[in-house]
Amino acid sequence: MKLAVIEGDGVGREVIPAALQVLDCFDLPIEKIPLELGLGKWEKTGQAITDADLEILKNCDCILFGAVTTPADPNYKSVLLTIRQELDLYANIRPLKPIKGIKGATGNTDFDILVVRENTEGLYSSIEEVGENEAWSKRIITRRASERIAQIACEYAAKRANHLTIVHKSNVIKADSLFLNTCRDVAHTHNVIHDAMLVDAMAYDMVRSPEKYDVVVAPNLYGDILSDLGGALVGSLGLLPSANIGEKQAFFEPVHGSAPDIAGRGVANPIAAILSVAMLLDWLNRPEQARIVREAVEKSVLDGIMTSDLGGKASTLELTDSIVSHIVSTF
């Protein structure tokens, strides 16, 4: 199996090596293909990602990605959007589940939400025009994309509590009715219990009563915002992993950004990147090894070894070493 390894910018260069330490504990038959993408490459070459880079990625089975810095420059081509669209990684999967020993902003730890976000269209379609006095972005919702994201959401729901919440804003944005109705039709076909929530009401209720929700399916922008809100619920964006799934390939990354303000200081939280490796192991149909990784993270936290975003004093390296130690002790 070929794994493209992209550290990216900022703290990506610190958390991805940490994640690889964890992955290497299992001695899997993986060929790692390092690739430089992002702002650093753009500053050196004028391109953040090239056609040659995309060809390399298309020839890999999966990708482990750190984070990239996106400058406010209209000539900068978004690395993430380009990869998602070119490789057709249509499903963004973001679990929101507390880790024992960490409380989020509300103190509620009784929830386990899976946000399934459509990943290729919506307001992130990259069809835009920016002028001096007017700017616009074209928002695209298609039946095909709505059907396939609803399909994968229903598959997850069937393995969990068999409940799906469809997020929309069709009372104001009429295009959302296509997404809503298509998801309802797919849920009916799969016999998945489902309801629907307006996105603003959903944001409010996720904070108030997150335990009510199981699998949440949403168009691109709504899913992005709601899953980041989940960072406050679990305690930090540094705890949130994600997967971008396509028909044949997958892309794993921490939800957090490149955090240039703390880059290079050795204090970045590696947990989101390490939990992204757990999602990679699940995708490789190695659930036992994924479980070991998650339990090792939890044990380290309960030992009090945490980075500063969680109120601790551990460095990136110290937390990583603790997690690796717990993994090795299981063998």
C-alpha positions, 0 to 999 in steps of 0.5 A: 500500500502506498501512503502519501505523507504531506506535512504541509505548513506550520504545526503540520510539520510537527504533528505528522511526524508524531502520527507516523511514530504511532503508525510505525508501531504496527509495522504495516506493509506501507510505502510512504511517499513524502510530498511537499505541498502548501504555502512553503512550496508556493513561496519557493516555486509559485505553485502550492500544488502542481499537476505532477503532485496530483498524479503522484497522489492519484497513484497512492492508496491514501494520504496523511495530511498535516495542515496548510496555510492559505494566504489572502492572495487570489492567485493561490490555489487551495491545496485542500479543495484541489485534492478533494475535487481532483480525487473526488473525495466526496465524503468528509467524516468528522467524529465528535466524541469526548476523550475521558479526562477532558471536558469541553466548553459545556462540560457535557461528555455524554455524546458521540456525533459523526458529522458526514459532510458533502465535500466536493460542491456547495459554496466550496465549488471554487467558481468565484469572481472577485471585483472591486465593488462586487464579489460572488461565489456560485453554490452548487447542489446536485442530486448525484452528490446529495445521493452519495453523501446520504448513502454513506451517511446512512451506512454509518447510521445503520452501524450506530444508533440508526438515526440521521439528522439532515441539516439544511436551510431550505426555508431561506435557500431554496437550493437546499430543498434538493439536498434535504429531499434527496437525503430523505429519499435515501434514508427511506430506502435504507430504513434509517430513522431521520429528521431534519434541522435548520443549520442555525437551530442545529448549531444552537441545539448541538451546544445545548443537547449534543447527546440527542444526535448520532449521524449528521449529514450536511452540505459542505459549508454547514458541515465544516462549521458544525464540526468545528463547533464540535471542537469546543464541545470536546475541548479543543480543535487539537482533538478532532480527526477527519477522513475524506473518503472517495470510491477508491482512495482516502485522505486523513487529516487533523481538523485544525489548521497550520497554527503559525503562531505556535509553529516550531515551538514544540507545543502543538497537540498531536492528538488530532493527527494521531486519531486521524491515523486511527481512522486510517487504520479503520479504513484499512479494516484494522479495527483492533489496531485503531482501538489500541491507538484510541485507548493509548490516547485516552490513557495518556490524557488520564495520566495527565500528559497533555499539551497547553491547549488542554491545560497541560504542560507536555510538549508535542514530543512528550505526549507522542512518546507517552502514546507510543509507550502505551501502544507498545505495552499492549504487544 
